[in-house]
Amino acid sequence: MKFCVKAWSKGGGRAGVMQVGGCAIETPALLLTTRKGLPNFIPPDLLSSLPDPDSRLLQFSPLHFSEGISLKTISELGGLHQMLGLKEHVFAAVPRDSIISLPEYQSANKMGASFETPCGRLLIKPAQYMEMISSMKPNMWATLADEVPAWVSEKRNRASVDRTVRWLDECITSNVVTNTGGAVFGSIVGGSKIEERKRCAQEVAKRNVSGFCIGGFGLGESMDERPALLNAITESLPEEKPRQICGLGLPEEVLQGVAAGVDLFDSTYIYHLTLGGFALTFPLDDITKCCSGDQLCDDGTDGTKINLKATVYRKDTSPIKEGCKCYTCQNHTKAYINHLFNVHEMLAQILLEIHNTHHYLGFFHVVRETIKRGTFQEFRQNFVESRRDHIFAVALGA
C-alpha cells in the first residue's frame, strides 16, 4: 500500500491518494460497511452501478465469520476476494461489529478482546485474530483494540491503552503475520482523556505499521469535546501514513474528522438510514439550496432527507432526487419504493441503499474538491449551519 497527501486546506483537512490492491483511491474516502464482505442490501451485480473507484473500499469484521464457513475453507478458496468474486475491490478488516456492538457490552481481559457477535459473545485472542486475517487475506487490517466508552474510570481507560498496545505487538510479531500480505493499521484508543489518546497514538506510531485505525469514538463523548481528542491523536501521528476512524457516521461527524486530518471513514450511517426508510436528498453542489423553514415537508422530514415510507409519496412519480445519476433514481420512482416498503419487499432496501451510498459517496467527492480548492472550512460551516437550521425549523413547525 502507498499513500500520499496531495493537498491541505486552511482550517484543517487533507486530500490524498491511496494506492492499494492495484486501485488508486482518493481520500478522504468512505469505507462501505458490509456483512461478511458484502453490503447489507446491495447485491454484487449492482455494486458496479456505484461510482468507481470510490465504491471499491469495503470494510468487514472478521468476527462475522465466527460461524458458518470455516477459516480453512476461506483460505483454500484464496481468501475473501476469491470467495466473493470481488477481485478488484479493496477489503479492510476491523475487529468490531460497528452495527450491533454497544459500549456497555464491550469488555476485555488480559487474554483477549470480548465482542458481541451474531452467534453470541466471543473472546478473541491475538493469535486467533491473526489466523482469521491470514485466512481472509484483506488488503488492510486493523489490530485488536480494547475500546471503552467515555464514562469509564481513568484506571480502566489506562488499562485499555496498555492492552491495545500489547495486542498490537502480539499481532505484528505473530508467526502468521507474514502470510497476511495486507497493510497493518495500528489501533488507537484512549476514551475521552486527551493524555491517554496522545500516549496511545505516540506508542502506536513507534511501531512498524502502515497506517492507523482510530477507535473508541461514538461511544459517549460529546461533539464539543471530540475535536480536542481528534487533534491530540493526529498531531501525534506521522503525516505520511493514512488514518482510519470508526464510529463517526453523520455528515457533521465526518467533517469533524476530516478537519482533524482523518482519511478513511466507515458508513453505518447509510445502513441505519436505509433500514429506517430514509433517503438522502441534501444538495451536493450548493448546500444553501436546502428547503427553507417555511417549506417543510408534509412527512415532517428536515430538508436533508425524506422518509419514503410516508404516505405523501404513494403517488409521487418523480425520482428520489432530481438530477441524481444513481441506478435507483434513473430507473425507479418514489411511489414504487413506497409501494415496496408497504408490501415488505426487500427490493425497497436494495434500491434505497444504492441511492444513499451513491449520494454519500458524492458528499465525500465534494469534500475532497473543497480541500483541493482551499474552501473546506467555508463548506463545513455552511453545511453544518444549514442542516442545523432546517432541523430546528422542522422541530418548531411540529
C-alpha positions, 0 to 999 in steps of 0.5 A: 500500500502507498499513500500520499497527501496531495493537498491541505486546506486552511482550517484543517483537512487533507486530500490524498491518494491511496494506492492499494490492491492495484486501485488508486483511491482518493481520500478522504474516502468512505469505507462501505460497511458490509456483512461478511464482505458484502453490503447489507442490501446491495447485491454484487451485480449492482455494486458496479452501478456505484461510482468507481473507484470510490465504491471499491473500499469495503470494510468487514469484521472478521468476527462475522465469520465466527460461524458458518464457513470455516477459516480453512475453507476461506483460505483454500478458496484464496481468501475473501476476494476469491470467495466473493468474486470481488477481485478488484475491490479493496477489503479492510478488516476491523475487529468490531461489529460497528452495527450491533456492538454497544459500549456497555457490552464491550469488555476485555481481559488480559487474554483477549478482546470480548465482542458481541457477535451474531452467534453470541459473545466471543473472546478473541485472542491475538493469535486467533485474530491473526489466523482469521486475517491470514485466512481472509487475506484483506488488503488492510487490517486493523489490530485488536483494540480494547475500546471503552466508552467515555464514562469509564474510570481513568484506571480502566481507560489506562488499562485499555491503552496498555492492552491495545498496545500489547495486542498490537505487538502480539499481532505484528510479531505473530508467526502468521503475520507474514502470510497476511500480505495486507497493510497493518493499521495500528489501533488507537484508543484512549476514551475521552482523556486527551493524555491517554489518546496522545500516549496511545497514538505516540506508542502506536506510531513507534511501531512498524505499521502502515497506517492507523485505525482510530477507535473508541469514538461514538461511544459517549463523548460529546461533539464539543469535546471530540475535536480536542481528542481528534487533534491530540491523536493526529498531531501525534501521528506521522503525516505520511501514513493514512488514518482510519476512524470508526464510529463517526457516521453523520455528515457533521461527524465526518467533517469533524474528522476530516478537519482533524486530518482523518482519511478513511471513514466507515458508513453505518450511517447509510445502513441505519438510514436505509433500514429506517426508510430514509433517503438522502436528498441534501444538495451536493453542489450548493448546500444553501439550496436546502428547503427553507423553514417555511417549506417543510415537508408534509412527512415532517422530514428536515430538508436533508432527507425524506422518509419514503415510507410516508404516505405523501409519496404513494403517488409521487412519480418523480425520482428520489432526487432530481438530477441524481445519476444513481441506478435507483433514481434513473430507473425507479420512482418514489411511489414504487419504493413506497409501494415496496416498503408497504408490501415488505419487499426487500427490493425497497432496501436494495434500491434505497441503499444504492441511492444513499451510498451513491449520494454519500459517496458524492458528499465525500467527492465534494469534500475532497474538491473543497480541500483541493480548492482551499474552501473546506472550512467555508463548506463545513460551516455552511453545511453544518449551519444549514442542516442545523437550521432546517432541523430546528425549523422542522422541530418548531413547525411540529 
